[in-house]
Amino acid sequence: MALDKHTLLFDVRRSVRYHDRRVYFFERWHSVTSVLTILLSGSVLLQIAGDSFEPPFWLRLISFSAAILASIDMVISYSKMADLHKRLKRRYCELEICIVSAKSAKELDGCHSERLSIEIDEPPVYRALDLLCRNELMSAMGYETDEADYRELSLFKRLTCHLHTWPDIGRKIKRRP
């Protein structure tokens, strides 16, 4: 039971970190989109104010970027995605409390069932981000590189971990002699 409890607790804590990162990702993009949309409305007001006003290139670039990001925000709905991940994180935090307080195998089985019911509501998992959270948690819990199955991601995959579900995630870090 101890190993099963530890494994379940590890997976739940990894999920908490994962959803926390997703929340911050969507909240940041929503903020950027909002700021650029406000700048876009300012440039439109300047355009209306004078017919002879020719906006500089940087203002047109900001306006174009804001229009693109606002369109993406309307389709993806950053704030709704952030709220979804906040709710999932909260459910996983509540599950962590349940696991820690579980005294019997039957209670732990109930925690397993609850985890499965949470996973039903989850959107597809971004494996590269999940791997980063896993490595981070292993470090936080004091695992040694020799003991654990740390995985390494390329810089490109790390930078795009929120944008693409990479099919092949990381390679095992070789032990150093």
Secondary structure, DSSP 8 states (H G I E B T S, - for coil): -HHHHHHHHHHHHHHHHHHHHHHHHHHHHHHHHHHHHHHHHHHHHHHHH-TT----HHHHHHHHHHHHHHHHHHHH-HHHHHHHHHHHHHHHHHHHHHHHH--SHHHHHHHHHHHHHHHHH-----HHHHHHHHHHHHHHTT--TTTS--EE--HHHHHTTTT---SS--EE-----
